[in-house]
Amino acid sequence: MNKKRAVITGMGVVSPVGSTLEKFWESLIKGQSGIDLVTRFDVSEMPTKVAAEVKDFEPTDWLDRKESRHMDRFTQLAMAAAKMAVKDSDLDLDQLDKARASVIVGTGVGGVTTLEQQKEVLMAKGPGRISPFFIPMLISNMAAGHISIEFGFQGSSLSVATACASATNAIGEGMRLIENGYADLVVCGGTEAPIIPLAFAGFCAMKAMSTEKDLPQEACRPFDARRSGFVMGEGAGILVLESEEHAQKRQARIYAELSGYGSTCDAYHITSPAPGGIGAIQSMKVAMEGAQVLPEAVDYINAHGTGTNANDAAETAAIKTLFGEAAQKVAISSTKSMTGHLLGAAGAIEAIACVLTIQNGVIPPTMSYGEPDPECDLDYVPNKARQKDVKVALSNTFGFGGHNATIVVKKF
């Protein structure tokens, strides 16, 4: 069976650096950070003081008030990004075969805001006061479910939970649905709203987050010798994928081709990457083989680049092993240095960054890079965007549980 080509025709983003494609991209290439001191709750007793909050999001700009009250924030963010992406794709919903339109949305933790709120209600007021909407707001599949309902898409409606790899897995599985002829169109991506005391304290207890407080906007320092951990972020990114045939038949604008996808597991440890980045090597290798590209053809890698010691070193080692001599020539950057780490949504906003890099011929920088680390000795595009004609971009995301996911995006 000849596989179909999957192309990207629409994108929507809600992020700590901007909640339109234009603002998101402008912030990235200007090196503007969305990281700052936490404003939502008291962090005085926690070692981490910073996060990447979405500050310009009003749910009722996208949803009616009653509807929005019955959704957790992670679903609100996903709905906004999905509405942007569908509008951006210029789809005629009346002409669409909705039985062949699918939705796949990743999230790491789902409705934790609702979980925390309702636990407080239970403790203070008893079980009789728990909201009847508690479960439908909490469960992780509701972002995908609400998007399917909104647009009447009757194909597969799935939720992926592979920690920080969730969104990339969602996009890759969407590509497979199209390649193998199961869908003409897939709305896919990721969403996360974890900036609440419980989740924040949990990551603090793991000693995984940055402890920088004097220079909050520089708290995430991927690949830098001074890095002290990741910065928690929130937001959503949604892409519209179509088969090339379907997109061309309706004369859609095509941003780029999604041409490769790799998904592996380290099968090693619940939080630490495998030595030498073995799982990451295999994930990138499978994605590049699917896209039929050699290492020297890759122009840009949007790295997982969390700013944790083990992750950055393992990802660098993986790129060096797989790319060989080409590792010294490929441009690499971590946009997490500006957006923070959106956990289950990270891969979606980073896929969008790859598409916009190809579209605009500009690579966003790795900000807050100042002190080289001997273990991380590649070209991380430090502190300033770089003009470059990018034809092939690769995006990595790796998650707790040893999950690795990579996609390859090509100029169309």
Stockholm file with secondary structure:
# STOCKHOLM 1.0

chainA/1-412         MNKKRAVITGMGVVSPVGSTLEKFWESLIKGQSGIDLVTRFDVSEMPTKVAAEVKDFEPTDWLDRKESRHMDRFTQLAMAAAKMAVKDSDLDLDQLDKARASVIVGTGVGGVTTLEQQKEVLMAKGPGRISPFFIPMLISNMAAGHISIEFGFQGSSLSVATACASATNAIGEGMRLIENGYADLVVCGGTEAPIIPLAFAGFCAMKAMSTEKDLPQEACRPFDARRSGFVMGEGAGILVLESEEHAQKRQARIYAELSGYGSTCDAYHITSPAPGGIGAIQSMKVAMEGAQVLPEAVDYINAHGTGTNANDAAETAAIKTLFGEAAQKVAISSTKSMTGHLLGAAGAIEAIACVLTIQNGVIPPTMSYGEPDPECDLDYVPNKARQKDVKVALSNTFGFGGHNATIVVKKF
#=GR chainA/1-412 SS CCCCCEEEEEEEEEBTTBSSHHHHHHHHHHTCCCCEECCSSCCTTSSCCEEBCCCSCCGGGTSCHHHHHTSCHHHHHHHHHHHHHHHHHTCCGGGSCGGGEEEEEECSSCSHHHHHHHHHHHHHHCGGGSCTTHHHHHSTTHHHHHHHHHHTCCSCEEEECCGGGHHHHHHHHHHHHHHTTSCSEEEEEEEECCCSHHHHHHHHHTTCBCCCCSSGGGCCCTTBTTCCCBCBBCEEEEEEEEEHHHHHHTTCCCCEEEEEEEEEECCSCSSSCCGGGHHHHHHHHHHHHHHTCCGGGCCEEECCCCSCHHHHHHHHHHHHHHHGGGGGTSEEECTHHHHCBCGGGHHHHHHHHHHHHHHHTEECCBCSCCSBBTTBCSCCCBSSCEECCCSEEEEEEEETTTEEEEEEEECC
#=GC SS_cons         CCCCCEEEEEEEEEBTTBSSHHHHHHHHHHTCCCCEECCSSCCTTSSCCEEBCCCSCCGGGTSCHHHHHTSCHHHHHHHHHHHHHHHHHTCCGGGSCGGGEEEEEECSSCSHHHHHHHHHHHHHHCGGGSCTTHHHHHSTTHHHHHHHHHHTCCSCEEEECCGGGHHHHHHHHHHHHHHTTSCSEEEEEEEECCCSHHHHHHHHHTTCBCCCCSSGGGCCCTTBTTCCCBCBBCEEEEEEEEEHHHHHHTTCCCCEEEEEEEEEECCSCSSSCCGGGHHHHHHHHHHHHHHTCCGGGCCEEECCCCSCHHHHHHHHHHHHHHHGGGGGTSEEECTHHHHCBCGGGHHHHHHHHHHHHHHHTEECCBCSCCSBBTTBCSCCCBSSCEECCCSEEEEEEEETTTEEEEEEEECC
//
